[in-house]
Amino acid sequence: MVVRMRRNRSQTAKRRSHHAIAGARLVKCECGTLHLPHRVCPSCGKYKGRVVVDVVAIKEREARRAKRKEREIGTIADTETRSDTEKTSA
Ligand SMILES: [Zn+2]
């Protein structure tokens, strides 16, 4: 690099003075929770006072899936223990 191109400490500091991250701007929803502007509220699923996302249905679906997964893990664990006992008995 040529000396002419060298950046001194002052120039580096001036450039970096704009590097700070500003906090997220949040707006208050009808339901009272804070959320990002121009986005659907994650807690009630409303946008511009209108329900866009059925949050209750999503919650129910997630609960159902978690329950099913738990059951599947339980059955897998059962078969594993059963095969272990079969091995030891044989
Ligand atoms: Zn809301």
PDB file of the backbone (N, CA, C, O) and the ligand in Angstrom, with CONECT records:
HET     ZN  A 101       1
ATOM      1  N   MET A   1       0.844  -1.204   0.000  1.00  0.00           N
ATOM      2  CA  MET A   1       0.000   0.000   0.000  1.00  0.00           C
ATOM      3  C   MET A   1       0.875   1.247   0.000  1.00  0.00           C
ATOM      4  O   MET A   1       1.923   1.300   0.643  1.00  0.00           O
ATOM      5  N   VAL A   2       0.426   2.212  -0.716  1.00  0.00           N
ATOM      6  CA  VAL A   2       1.180   3.464  -0.823  1.00  0.00           C
ATOM      7  C   VAL A   2       0.859   4.335   0.386  1.00  0.00           C
ATOM      8  O   VAL A   2      -0.258   4.282   0.901  1.00  0.00           O
ATOM      9  N   VAL A   3       1.804   5.123   0.842  1.00  0.00           N
ATOM     10  CA  VAL A   3       1.630   5.977   2.025  1.00  0.00           C
ATOM     11  C   VAL A   3       0.423   6.900   1.847  1.00  0.00           C
ATOM     12  O   VAL A   3      -0.313   7.171   2.795  1.00  0.00           O
ATOM     13  N   ARG A   4       0.238   7.372   0.622  1.00  0.00           N
ATOM     14  CA  ARG A   4      -0.878   8.267   0.293  1.00  0.00           C
ATOM     15  C   ARG A   4      -2.226   7.644   0.690  1.00  0.00           C
ATOM     16  O   ARG A   4      -3.155   8.361   1.061  1.00  0.00           O
ATOM     17  N   MET A   5      -2.329   6.310   0.610  1.00  0.00           N
ATOM     18  CA  MET A   5      -3.597   5.611   0.876  1.00  0.00           C
ATOM     19  C   MET A   5      -3.809   5.322   2.357  1.00  0.00           C
ATOM     20  O   MET A   5      -4.901   4.925   2.765  1.00  0.00           O
ATOM     21  N   ARG A   6      -2.766   5.521   3.164  1.00  0.00           N
ATOM     22  CA  ARG A   6      -2.874   5.144   4.569  1.00  0.00           C
ATOM     23  C   ARG A   6      -3.936   5.961   5.296  1.00  0.00           C
ATOM     24  O   ARG A   6      -4.025   7.178   5.137  1.00  0.00           O
ATOM     25  N   ARG A   7      -4.754   5.251   6.110  1.00  0.00           N
ATOM     26  CA  ARG A   7      -5.786   5.900   6.913  1.00  0.00           C
ATOM     27  C   ARG A   7      -5.235   6.084   8.324  1.00  0.00           C
ATOM     28  O   ARG A   7      -4.741   5.131   8.927  1.00  0.00           O
ATOM     29  N   ASN A   8      -5.315   7.287   8.844  1.00  0.00           N
ATOM     30  CA  ASN A   8      -4.847   7.493  10.216  1.00  0.00           C
ATOM     31  C   ASN A   8      -5.968   7.187  11.208  1.00  0.00           C
ATOM     32  O   ASN A   8      -7.111   6.948  10.818  1.00  0.00           O
ATOM     33  N   ARG A   9      -5.628   7.198  12.479  1.00  0.00           N
ATOM     34  CA  ARG A   9      -6.578   6.818  13.528  1.00  0.00           C
ATOM     35  C   ARG A   9      -7.857   7.658  13.495  1.00  0.00           C
ATOM     36  O   ARG A   9      -8.959   7.153  13.708  1.00  0.00           O
ATOM     37  N   SER A  10      -7.681   8.945  13.224  1.00  0.00           N
ATOM     38  CA  SER A  10      -8.821   9.869  13.194  1.00  0.00           C
ATOM     39  C   SER A  10      -9.810   9.479  12.096  1.00  0.00           C
ATOM     40  O   SER A  10     -11.020   9.467  12.325  1.00  0.00           O
ATOM     41  N   GLN A  11      -9.306   9.166  10.925  1.00  0.00           N
ATOM     42  CA  GLN A  11     -10.181   8.784   9.799  1.00  0.00           C
ATOM     43  C   GLN A  11     -10.888   7.461  10.094  1.00  0.00           C
ATOM     44  O   GLN A  11     -12.065   7.298   9.772  1.00  0.00           O
ATOM     45  N   THR A  12     -10.163   6.512  10.712  1.00  0.00           N
ATOM     46  CA  THR A  12     -10.762   5.220  11.078  1.00  0.00           C
ATOM     47  C   THR A  12     -11.895   5.450  12.084  1.00  0.00           C
ATOM     48  O   THR A  12     -12.980   4.882  11.960  1.00  0.00           O
ATOM     49  N   ALA A  13     -11.615   6.294  13.081  1.00  0.00           N
ATOM     50  CA  ALA A  13     -12.619   6.559  14.123  1.00  0.00           C
ATOM     51  C   ALA A  13     -13.847   7.235  13.531  1.00  0.00           C
ATOM     52  O   ALA A  13     -14.976   6.932  13.917  1.00  0.00           O
ATOM     53  N   LYS A  14     -13.623   8.152  12.592  1.00  0.00           N
ATOM     54  CA  LYS A  14     -14.751   8.840  11.952  1.00  0.00           C
ATOM     55  C   LYS A  14     -15.618   7.850  11.180  1.00  0.00           C
ATOM     56  O   LYS A  14     -16.845   7.941  11.214  1.00  0.00           O
ATOM     57  N   ARG A  15     -14.983   6.899  10.480  1.00  0.00           N
ATOM     58  CA  ARG A  15     -15.733   5.888   9.737  1.00  0.00           C
ATOM     59  C   ARG A  15     -16.535   5.007  10.705  1.00  0.00           C
ATOM     60  O   ARG A  15     -17.705   4.703  10.471  1.00  0.00           O
ATOM     61  N   ARG A  16     -15.869   4.607  11.799  1.00  0.00           N
ATOM     62  CA  ARG A  16     -16.508   3.689  12.741  1.00  0.00           C
ATOM     63  C   ARG A  16     -17.572   4.365  13.606  1.00  0.00           C
ATOM     64  O   ARG A  16     -18.335   3.685  14.292  1.00  0.00           O
ATOM     65  N   SER A  17     -17.627   5.697  13.576  1.00  0.00           N
ATOM     66  CA  SER A  17     -18.619   6.403  14.393  1.00  0.00           C
ATOM     67  C   SER A  17     -20.045   6.077  13.948  1.00  0.00           C
ATOM     68  O   SER A  17     -20.996   6.321  14.690  1.00  0.00           O
ATOM     69  N   HIS A  18     -20.198   5.530  12.748  1.00  0.00           N
ATOM     70  CA  HIS A  18     -21.531   5.177  12.232  1.00  0.00           C
ATOM     71  C   HIS A  18     -21.840   3.691  12.370  1.00  0.00           C
ATOM     72  O   HIS A  18     -22.867   3.225  11.876  1.00  0.00           O
ATOM     73  N   HIS A  19     -20.950   2.933  13.045  1.00  0.00           N
ATOM     74  CA  HIS A  19     -21.125   1.484  13.112  1.00  0.00           C
ATOM     75  C   HIS A  19     -22.031   1.005  14.245  1.00  0.00           C
ATOM     76  O   HIS A  19     -22.351  -0.182  14.310  1.00  0.00           O
ATOM     77  N   ALA A  20     -22.441   1.884  15.119  1.00  0.00           N
ATOM     78  CA  ALA A  20     -23.279   1.471  16.254  1.00  0.00           C
ATOM     79  C   ALA A  20     -24.641   0.996  15.748  1.00  0.00           C
ATOM     80  O   ALA A  20     -25.204   1.557  14.808  1.00  0.00           O
ATOM     81  N   ILE A  21     -25.152  -0.046  16.391  1.00  0.00           N
ATOM     82  CA  ILE A  21     -26.454  -0.600  15.994  1.00  0.00           C
ATOM     83  C   ILE A  21     -27.548   0.072  16.820  1.00  0.00           C
ATOM     84  O   ILE A  21     -27.492   0.110  18.049  1.00  0.00           O
ATOM     85  N   ALA A  22     -28.534   0.596  16.119  1.00  0.00           N
ATOM     86  CA  ALA A  22     -29.665   1.239  16.802  1.00  0.00           C
ATOM     87  C   ALA A  22     -30.657   0.170  17.248  1.00  0.00           C
ATOM     88  O   ALA A  22     -30.800  -0.858  16.586  1.00  0.00           O
ATOM     89  N   GLY A  23     -31.327   0.402  18.341  1.00  0.00           N
ATOM     90  CA  GLY A  23     -32.307  -0.543  18.861  1.00  0.00           C
ATOM     91  C   GLY A  23     -33.494  -0.655  17.919  1.00  0.00           C
ATOM     92  O   GLY A  23     -33.788   0.273  17.166  1.00  0.00           O
ATOM     93  N   ALA A  24     -34.182  -1.807  17.964  1.00  0.00           N
ATOM     94  CA  ALA A  24     -35.316  -2.042  17.074  1.00  0.00           C
ATOM     95  C   ALA A  24     -36.468  -1.109  17.439  1.00  0.00           C
ATOM     96  O   ALA A  24     -36.778  -0.924  18.616  1.00  0.00           O
ATOM     97  N   ARG A  25     -37.088  -0.532  16.438  1.00  0.00           N
ATOM     98  CA  ARG A  25     -38.266   0.314  16.662  1.00  0.00           C
ATOM     99  C   ARG A  25     -39.458  -0.608  16.825  1.00  0.00           C
ATOM    100  O   ARG A  25     -39.713  -1.468  15.983  1.00  0.00           O
ATOM    101  N   LEU A  26     -40.183  -0.421  17.914  1.00  0.00           N
ATOM    102  CA  LEU A  26     -41.328  -1.281  18.187  1.00  0.00           C
ATOM    103  C   LEU A  26     -42.594  -0.438  18.275  1.00  0.00           C
ATOM    104  O   LEU A  26     -42.553   0.721  18.690  1.00  0.00           O
ATOM    105  N   VAL A  27     -43.700  -1.020  17.889  1.00  0.00           N
ATOM    106  CA  VAL A  27     -44.994  -0.361  18.025  1.00  0.00           C
ATOM    107  C   VAL A  27     -45.890  -1.213  18.899  1.00  0.00           C
ATOM    108  O   VAL A  27     -45.721  -2.428  18.998  1.00  0.00           O
ATOM    109  N   LYS A  28     -46.852  -0.550  19.535  1.00  0.00           N
ATOM    110  CA  LYS A  28     -47.747  -1.249  20.450  1.00  0.00           C
ATOM    111  C   LYS A  28     -48.972  -1.748  19.689  1.00  0.00           C
ATOM    112  O   LYS A  28     -49.575  -1.015  18.905  1.00  0.00           O
ATOM    113  N   CYS A  29     -49.324  -2.997  19.933  1.00  0.00           N
ATOM    114  CA  CYS A  29     -50.494  -3.605  19.281  1.00  0.00           C
ATOM    115  C   CYS A  29     -51.757  -3.296  20.082  1.00  0.00           C
ATOM    116  O   CYS A  29     -51.694  -2.782  21.199  1.00  0.00           O
ATOM    117  N   GLU A  30     -52.890  -3.616  19.494  1.00  0.00           N
ATOM    118  CA  GLU A  30     -54.177  -3.472  20.210  1.00  0.00           C
ATOM    119  C   GLU A  30     -54.187  -4.309  21.476  1.00  0.00           C
ATOM    120  O   GLU A  30     -54.760  -3.921  22.495  1.00  0.00           O
ATOM    121  N   CYS A  31     -53.527  -5.495  21.391  1.00  0.00           N
ATOM    122  CA  CYS A  31     -53.512  -6.412  22.532  1.00  0.00           C
ATOM    123  C   CYS A  31     -52.523  -5.963  23.599  1.00  0.00           C
ATOM    124  O   CYS A  31     -52.488  -6.541  24.686  1.00  0.00           O
ATOM    125  N   GLY A  32     -51.719  -4.943  23.310  1.00  0.00           N
ATOM    126  CA  GLY A  32     -50.829  -4.391  24.327  1.00  0.00           C
ATOM    127  C   GLY A  32     -49.391  -4.837  24.226  1.00  0.00           C
ATOM    128  O   GLY A  32     -48.531  -4.292  24.918  1.00  0.00           O
ATOM    129  N   THR A  33     -49.099  -5.829  23.371  1.00  0.00           N
ATOM    130  CA  THR A  33     -47.716  -6.276  23.250  1.00  0.00           C
ATOM    131  C   THR A  33     -46.988  -5.449  22.197  1.00  0.00           C
ATOM    132  O   THR A  33     -47.601  -4.903  21.279  1.00  0.00           O
ATOM    133  N   LEU A  34     -45.664  -5.369  22.349  1.00  0.00           N
ATOM    134  CA  LEU A  34     -44.845  -4.640  21.389  1.00  0.00           C
ATOM    135  C   LEU A  34     -44.449  -5.571  20.249  1.00  0.00           C
ATOM    136  O   LEU A  34     -44.115  -6.733  20.479  1.00  0.00           O
ATOM    137  N   HIS A  35     -44.487  -5.061  19.021  1.00  0.00           N
ATOM    138  CA  HIS A  35     -44.056  -5.850  17.875  1.00  0.00           C
ATOM    139  C   HIS A  35     -43.455  -4.936  16.825  1.00  0.00           C
ATOM    140  O   HIS A  35     -43.585  -3.715  16.914  1.00  0.00           O
ATOM    141  N   LEU A  36     -42.796  -5.518  15.829  1.00  0.00           N
ATOM    142  CA  LEU A  36     -42.160  -4.733  14.781  1.00  0.00           C
ATOM    143  C   LEU A  36     -43.228  -4.064  13.915  1.00  0.00           C
ATOM    144  O   LEU A  36     -44.260  -4.673  13.634  1.00  0.00           O
ATOM    145  N   PRO A  37     -42.992  -2.816  13.489  1.00  0.00           N
ATOM    146  CA  PRO A  37     -43.973  -2.157  12.633  1.00  0.00           C
ATOM    147  C   PRO A  37     -44.074  -2.821  11.260  1.00  0.00           C
ATOM    148  O   PRO A  37     -43.092  -3.365  10.756  1.00  0.00           O
ATOM    149  N   HIS A  38     -45.251  -2.775  10.666  1.00  0.00           N
ATOM    150  CA  HIS A  38     -45.532  -3.368   9.350  1.00  0.00           C
ATOM    151  C   HIS A  38     -45.388  -4.888   9.365  1.00  0.00           C
ATOM    152  O   HIS A  38     -45.117  -5.512   8.339  1.00  0.00           O
ATOM    153  N   ARG A  39     -45.580  -5.483  10.574  1.00  0.00           N
ATOM    154  CA  ARG A  39     -45.522  -6.932  10.710  1.00  0.00           C
ATOM    155  C   ARG A  39     -46.754  -7.374  11.496  1.00  0.00           C
ATOM    156  O   ARG A  39     -47.322  -6.602  12.269  1.00  0.00           O
ATOM    157  N   VAL A  40     -47.156  -8.621  11.287  1.00  0.00           N
ATOM    158  CA  VAL A  40     -48.271  -9.179  12.046  1.00  0.00           C
ATOM    159  C   VAL A  40     -47.835  -9.335  13.499  1.00  0.00           C
ATOM    160  O   VAL A  40     -46.701  -9.723  13.776  1.00  0.00           O
ATOM    161  N   CYS A  41     -48.742  -9.030  14.420  1.00  0.00           N
ATOM    162  CA  CYS A  41     -48.445  -9.202  15.846  1.00  0.00           C
ATOM    163  C   CYS A  41     -48.315 -10.696  16.135  1.00  0.00           C
ATOM    164  O   CYS A  41     -49.227 -11.464  15.829  1.00  0.00           O
ATOM    165  N   PRO A  42     -47.185 -11.118  16.724  1.00  0.00           N
ATOM    166  CA  PRO A  42     -47.004 -12.550  16.967  1.00  0.00           C
ATOM    167  C   PRO A  42     -47.879 -13.116  18.083  1.00  0.00           C
ATOM    168  O   PRO A  42     -48.098 -14.326  18.134  1.00  0.00           O
ATOM    169  N   SER A  43     -48.376 -12.274  18.965  1.00  0.00           N
ATOM    170  CA  SER A  43     -49.144 -12.788  20.098  1.00  0.00           C
ATOM    171  C   SER A  43     -50.635 -12.896  19.784  1.00  0.00           C
ATOM    172  O   SER A  43     -51.292 -13.800  20.299  1.00  0.00           O
ATOM    173  N   CYS A  44     -51.199 -12.001  18.949  1.00  0.00           N
ATOM    174  CA  CYS A  44     -52.628 -12.082  18.643  1.00  0.00           C
ATOM    175  C   CYS A  44     -52.901 -12.314  17.153  1.00  0.00           C
ATOM    176  O   CYS A  44     -54.042 -12.595  16.784  1.00  0.00           O
ATOM    177  N   GLY A  45     -51.885 -12.203  16.285  1.00  0.00           N
ATOM    178  CA  GLY A  45     -52.046 -12.469  14.863  1.00  0.00           C
ATOM    179  C   GLY A  45     -52.797 -11.399  14.101  1.00  0.00           C
ATOM    180  O   GLY A  45     -53.310 -11.656  13.012  1.00  0.00           O
ATOM    181  N   LYS A  46     -52.869 -10.188  14.665  1.00  0.00           N
ATOM    182  CA  LYS A  46     -53.606  -9.108  13.999  1.00  0.00           C
ATOM    183  C   LYS A  46     -52.660  -8.204  13.216  1.00  0.00           C
ATOM    184  O   LYS A  46     -51.502  -8.014  13.587  1.00  0.00           O
ATOM    185  N   TYR A  47     -53.179  -7.658  12.133  1.00  0.00           N
ATOM    186  CA  TYR A  47     -52.469  -6.629  11.372  1.00  0.00           C
ATOM    187  C   TYR A  47     -53.481  -5.579  10.970  1.00  0.00           C
ATOM    188  O   TYR A  47     -54.496  -5.893  10.349  1.00  0.00           O
ATOM    189  N   LYS A  48     -53.204  -4.310  11.329  1.00  0.00           N
ATOM    190  CA  LYS A  48     -54.115  -3.192  11.076  1.00  0.00           C
ATOM    191  C   LYS A  48     -55.510  -3.485  11.641  1.00  0.00           C
ATOM    192  O   LYS A  48     -56.517  -3.178  11.003  1.00  0.00           O
ATOM    193  N   GLY A  49     -55.563  -4.073  12.826  1.00  0.00           N
ATOM    194  CA  GLY A  49     -56.815  -4.332  13.513  1.00  0.00           C
ATOM    195  C   GLY A  49     -57.614  -5.495  12.949  1.00  0.00           C
ATOM    196  O   GLY A  49     -58.764  -5.700  13.337  1.00  0.00           O
ATOM    197  N   ARG A  50     -57.017  -6.264  12.031  1.00  0.00           N
ATOM    198  CA  ARG A  50     -57.714  -7.370  11.403  1.00  0.00           C
ATOM    199  C   ARG A  50     -56.936  -8.655  11.700  1.00  0.00           C
ATOM    200  O   ARG A  50     -55.707  -8.662  11.624  1.00  0.00           O
ATOM    201  N   VAL A  51     -57.636  -9.733  12.036  1.00  0.00           N
ATOM    202  CA  VAL A  51     -56.950 -11.003  12.310  1.00  0.00           C
ATOM    203  C   VAL A  51     -56.475 -11.597  10.990  1.00  0.00           C
ATOM    204  O   VAL A  51     -57.279 -11.910  10.112  1.00  0.00           O
ATOM    205  N   VAL A  52     -55.161 -11.749  10.860  1.00  0.00           N
ATOM    206  CA  VAL A  52     -54.558 -12.269   9.629  1.00  0.00           C
ATOM    207  C   VAL A  52     -54.077 -13.699   9.842  1.00  0.00           C
ATOM    208  O   VAL A  52     -54.206 -14.550   8.963  1.00  0.00           O
ATOM    209  N   VAL A  53     -53.520 -13.947  11.030  1.00  0.00           N
ATOM    210  CA  VAL A  53     -52.977 -15.271  11.338  1.00  0.00           C
ATOM    211  C   VAL A  53     -53.765 -15.849  12.501  1.00  0.00           C
ATOM    212  O   VAL A  53     -53.932 -15.197  13.532  1.00  0.00           O
ATOM    213  N   ASP A  54     -54.248 -17.069  12.334  1.00  0.00           N
ATOM    214  CA  ASP A  54     -55.009 -17.727  13.395  1.00  0.00           C
ATOM    215  C   ASP A  54     -54.017 -18.306  14.407  1.00  0.00           C
ATOM    216  O   ASP A  54     -53.572 -19.448  14.296  1.00  0.00           O
ATOM    217  N   VAL A  55     -53.687 -17.463  15.406  1.00  0.00           N
ATOM    218  CA  VAL A  55     -52.658 -17.834  16.379  1.00  0.00           C
ATOM    219  C   VAL A  55     -53.118 -19.023  17.232  1.00  0.00           C
ATOM    220  O   VAL A  55     -52.318 -19.900  17.560  1.00  0.00           O
ATOM    221  N   VAL A  56     -54.387 -19.049  17.583  1.00  0.00           N
ATOM    222  CA  VAL A  56     -54.916 -20.120  18.440  1.00  0.00           C
ATOM    223  C   VAL A  56     -54.770 -21.470  17.731  1.00  0.00           C
ATOM    224  O   VAL A  56     -54.365 -22.456  18.346  1.00  0.00           O
ATOM    225  N   ALA A  57     -55.102 -21.512  16.432  1.00  0.00           N
ATOM    226  CA  ALA A  57     -54.998 -22.753  15.662  1.00  0.00           C
ATOM    227  C   ALA A  57     -53.551 -23.219  15.581  1.00  0.00           C
ATOM    228  O   ALA A  57     -53.265 -24.411  15.697  1.00  0.00           O
ATOM    229  N   ILE A  58     -52.632 -22.259  15.378  1.00  0.00           N
ATOM    230  CA  ILE A  58     -51.203 -22.602  15.297  1.00  0.00           C
ATOM    231  C   ILE A  58     -50.727 -23.185  16.619  1.00  0.00           C
ATOM    232  O   ILE A  58     -50.002 -24.180  16.639  1.00  0.00           O
ATOM    233  N   LYS A  59     -51.137 -22.562  17.733  1.00  0.00           N
ATOM    234  CA  LYS A  59     -50.752 -23.053  19.065  1.00  0.00           C
ATOM    235  C   LYS A  59     -51.246 -24.478  19.250  1.00  0.00           C
ATOM    236  O   LYS A  59     -50.505 -25.344  19.714  1.00  0.00           O
ATOM    237  N   GLU A  60     -52.517 -24.719  18.882  1.00  0.00           N
ATOM    238  CA  GLU A  60     -53.109 -26.048  19.043  1.00  0.00           C
ATOM    239  C   GLU A  60     -52.354 -27.072  18.206  1.00  0.00           C
ATOM    240  O   GLU A  60     -52.051 -28.170  18.672  1.00  0.00           O
ATOM    241  N   ARG A  61     -52.050 -26.694  16.950  1.00  0.00           N
ATOM    242  CA  ARG A  61     -51.336 -27.598  16.050  1.00  0.00           C
ATOM    243  C   ARG A  61     -49.958 -27.947  16.617  1.00  0.00           C
ATOM    244  O   ARG A  61     -49.544 -29.106  16.604  1.00  0.00           O
ATOM    245  N   GLU A  62     -49.251 -26.917  17.117  1.00  0.00           N
ATOM    246  CA  GLU A  62     -47.924 -27.148  17.691  1.00  0.00           C
ATOM    247  C   GLU A  62     -48.014 -28.082  18.886  1.00  0.00           C
ATOM    248  O   GLU A  62     -47.175 -28.967  19.051  1.00  0.00           O
ATOM    249  N   ALA A  63     -49.026 -27.889  19.718  1.00  0.00           N
ATOM    250  CA  ALA A  63     -49.202 -28.739  20.900  1.00  0.00           C
ATOM    251  C   ALA A  63     -49.452 -30.179  20.466  1.00  0.00           C
ATOM    252  O   ALA A  63     -48.904 -31.121  21.038  1.00  0.00           O
ATOM    253  N   ARG A  64     -50.305 -30.332  19.428  1.00  0.00           N
ATOM    254  CA  ARG A  64     -50.631 -31.675  18.918  1.00  0.00           C
ATOM    255  C   ARG A  64     -49.366 -32.359  18.395  1.00  0.00           C
ATOM    256  O   ARG A  64     -49.121 -33.531  18.680  1.00  0.00           O
ATOM    257  N   ARG A  65     -48.563 -31.608  17.622  1.00  0.00           N
ATOM    258  CA  ARG A  65     -47.333 -32.163  17.044  1.00  0.00           C
ATOM    259  C   ARG A  65     -46.337 -32.550  18.127  1.00  0.00           C
ATOM    260  O   ARG A  65     -45.705 -33.603  18.054  1.00  0.00           O
ATOM    261  N   ALA A  66     -46.201 -31.683  19.141  1.00  0.00           N
ATOM    262  CA  ALA A  66     -45.277 -31.962  20.243  1.00  0.00           C
ATOM    263  C   ALA A  66     -45.699 -33.233  20.961  1.00  0.00           C
ATOM    264  O   ALA A  66     -44.865 -34.063  21.321  1.00  0.00           O
ATOM    265  N   LYS A  67     -47.017 -33.377  21.166  1.00  0.00           N
ATOM    266  CA  LYS A  67     -47.551 -34.545  21.845  1.00  0.00           C
ATOM    267  C   LYS A  67     -47.232 -35.808  21.038  1.00  0.00           C
ATOM    268  O   LYS A  67     -46.793 -36.819  21.586  1.00  0.00           O
ATOM    269  N   ARG A  68     -47.466 -35.722  19.705  1.00  0.00           N
ATOM    270  CA  ARG A  68     -47.231 -36.878  18.848  1.00  0.00           C
ATOM    271  C   ARG A  68     -45.749 -37.265  18.855  1.00  0.00           C
ATOM    272  O   ARG A  68     -45.402 -38.445  18.918  1.00  0.00           O
ATOM    273  N   LYS A  69     -44.871 -36.231  18.788  1.00  0.00           N
ATOM    274  CA  LYS A  69     -43.432 -36.458  18.791  1.00  0.00           C
ATOM    275  C   LYS A  69     -43.017 -37.149  20.092  1.00  0.00           C
ATOM    276  O   LYS A  69     -42.229 -38.095  20.096  1.00  0.00           O
ATOM    277  N   GLU A  70     -43.570 -36.646  21.181  1.00  0.00           N
ATOM    278  CA  GLU A  70     -43.258 -37.217  22.487  1.00  0.00           C
ATOM    279  C   GLU A  70     -43.640 -38.693  22.510  1.00  0.00           C
ATOM    280  O   GLU A  70     -42.889 -39.535  23.003  1.00  0.00           O
ATOM    281  N   ARG A  71     -44.829 -38.993  21.966  1.00  0.00           N
ATOM    282  CA  ARG A  71     -45.317 -40.365  21.937  1.00  0.00           C
ATOM    283  C   ARG A  71     -44.393 -41.248  21.101  1.00  0.00           C
ATOM    284  O   ARG A  71     -44.059 -42.369  21.487  1.00  0.00           O
ATOM    285  N   GLU A  72     -43.978 -40.702  19.917  1.00  0.00           N
ATOM    286  CA  GLU A  72     -43.077 -41.463  19.028  1.00  0.00           C
ATOM    287  C   GLU A  72     -41.748 -41.747  19.709  1.00  0.00           C
ATOM    288  O   GLU A  72     -41.218 -42.854  19.612  1.00  0.00           O
ATOM    289  N   ILE A  73     -41.212 -40.753  20.396  1.00  0.00           N
ATOM    290  CA  ILE A  73     -39.937 -40.929  21.110  1.00  0.00           C
ATOM    291  C   ILE A  73     -40.117 -42.004  22.180  1.00  0.00           C
ATOM    292  O   ILE A  73     -39.248 -42.851  22.384  1.00  0.00           O
ATOM    293  N   GLY A  74     -41.262 -41.950  22.857  1.00  0.00           N
ATOM    294  CA  GLY A  74     -41.554 -42.940  23.893  1.00  0.00           C
ATOM    295  C   GLY A  74     -41.580 -44.345  23.322  1.00  0.00           C
ATOM    296  O   GLY A  74     -41.020 -45.266  23.917  1.00  0.00           O
ATOM    297  N   THR A  75     -42.237 -44.526  22.151  1.00  0.00           N
ATOM    298  CA  THR A  75     -42.323 -45.854  21.535  1.00  0.00           C
ATOM    299  C   THR A  75     -40.952 -46.326  21.070  1.00  0.00           C
ATOM    300  O   THR A  75     -40.624 -47.506  21.195  1.00  0.00           O
ATOM    301  N   ILE A  76     -40.131 -45.387  20.522  1.00  0.00           N
ATOM    302  CA  ILE A  76     -38.778 -45.749  20.082  1.00  0.00           C
ATOM    303  C   ILE A  76     -37.961 -46.228  21.284  1.00  0.00           C
ATOM    304  O   ILE A  76     -37.270 -47.244  21.211  1.00  0.00           O
ATOM    305  N   ALA A  77     -38.049 -45.492  22.379  1.00  0.00           N
ATOM    306  CA  ALA A  77     -37.317 -45.863  23.595  1.00  0.00           C
ATOM    307  C   ALA A  77     -37.768 -47.243  24.070  1.00  0.00           C
ATOM    308  O   ALA A  77     -36.951 -48.055  24.503  1.00  0.00           O
ATOM    309  N   ASP A  78     -39.085 -47.503  23.986  1.00  0.00           N
ATOM    310  CA  ASP A  78     -39.629 -48.799  24.414  1.00  0.00           C
ATOM    311  C   ASP A  78     -39.047 -49.933  23.575  1.00  0.00           C
ATOM    312  O   ASP A  78     -38.605 -50.946  24.116  1.00  0.00           O
ATOM    313  N   THR A  79     -39.048 -49.760  22.235  1.00  0.00           N
ATOM    314  CA  THR A  79     -38.524 -50.814  21.356  1.00  0.00           C
ATOM    315  C   THR A  79     -37.043 -51.047  21.605  1.00  0.00           C
ATOM    316  O   THR A  79     -36.572 -52.183  21.561  1.00  0.00           O
ATOM    317  N   GLU A  80     -36.297 -49.954  21.871  1.00  0.00           N
ATOM    318  CA  GLU A  80     -34.863 -50.083  22.138  1.00  0.00           C
ATOM    319  C   GLU A  80     -34.622 -50.902  23.402  1.00  0.00           C
ATOM    320  O   GLU A  80     -33.778 -51.798  23.420  1.00  0.00           O
ATOM    321  N   THR A  81     -35.359 -50.592  24.440  1.00  0.00           N
ATOM    322  CA  THR A  81     -35.180 -51.314  25.703  1.00  0.00           C
ATOM    323  C   THR A  81     -35.584 -52.771  25.528  1.00  0.00           C
ATOM    324  O   THR A  81     -34.960 -53.676  26.082  1.00  0.00           O
ATOM    325  N   ARG A  82     -36.670 -52.986  24.727  1.00  0.00           N
ATOM    326  CA  ARG A  82     -37.133 -54.352  24.498  1.00  0.00           C
ATOM    327  C   ARG A  82     -36.064 -55.182  23.761  1.00  0.00           C
ATOM    328  O   ARG A  82     -35.794 -56.328  24.121  1.00  0.00           O
ATOM    329  N   SER A  83     -35.457 -54.570  22.711  1.00  0.00           N
ATOM    330  CA  SER A  83     -34.432 -55.279  21.944  1.00  0.00           C
ATOM    331  C   SER A  83     -33.224 -55.569  22.831  1.00  0.00           C
ATOM    332  O   SER A  83     -32.575 -56.606  22.696  1.00  0.00           O
ATOM    333  N   ASP A  84     -32.932 -54.637  23.739  1.00  0.00           N
ATOM    334  CA  ASP A  84     -31.806 -54.854  24.657  1.00  0.00           C
ATOM    335  C   ASP A  84     -32.059 -56.056  25.553  1.00  0.00           C
ATOM    336  O   ASP A  84     -31.172 -56.882  25.767  1.00  0.00           O
ATOM    337  N   THR A  85     -33.274 -56.147  26.073  1.00  0.00           N
ATOM    338  CA  THR A  85     -33.602 -57.250  26.968  1.00  0.00           C
ATOM    339  C   THR A  85     -33.590 -58.578  26.192  1.00  0.00           C
ATOM    340  O   THR A  85     -33.181 -59.612  26.719  1.00  0.00           O
ATOM    341  N   GLU A  86     -34.057 -58.526  24.899  1.00  0.00           N
ATOM    342  CA  GLU A  86     -34.057 -59.735  24.071  1.00  0.00           C
ATOM    343  C   GLU A  86     -32.638 -60.238  23.851  1.00  0.00           C
ATOM    344  O   GLU A  86     -32.372 -61.439  23.896  1.00  0.00           O
ATOM    345  N   LYS A  87     -31.721 -59.281  23.609  1.00  0.00           N
ATOM    346  CA  LYS A  87     -30.317 -59.631  23.368  1.00  0.00           C
ATOM    347  C   LYS A  87     -29.729 -60.311  24.611  1.00  0.00           C
ATOM    348  O   LYS A  87     -29.052 -61.336  24.526  1.00  0.00           O
ATOM    349  N   THR A  88     -30.010 -59.710  25.749  1.00  0.00           N
ATOM    350  CA  THR A  88     -29.426 -60.235  26.991  1.00  0.00           C
ATOM    351  C   THR A  88     -29.998 -61.616  27.319  1.00  0.00           C
ATOM    352  O   THR A  88     -29.296 -62.486  27.835  1.00  0.00           O
ATOM    353  N   SER A  89     -31.327 -61.807  27.001  1.00  0.00           N
ATOM    354  CA  SER A  89     -31.953 -63.092  27.318  1.00  0.00           C
ATOM    355  C   SER A  89     -31.494 -64.183  26.347  1.00  0.00           C
ATOM    356  O   SER A  89     -31.394 -65.348  26.732  1.00  0.00           O
ATOM    357  N   ALA A  90     -31.211 -63.812  25.074  1.00  0.00           N
ATOM    358  CA  ALA A  90     -30.845 -64.824  24.069  1.00  0.00           C
ATOM    359  C   ALA A  90     -29.394 -65.292  24.190  1.00  0.00           C
ATOM    360  O   ALA A  90     -28.952 -66.138  23.412  1.00  0.00           O
TER     361      ALA A  90
HETATM  362 ZN    ZN A 101     -51.400  -8.146  19.181  1.00  0.00          ZN2+
END
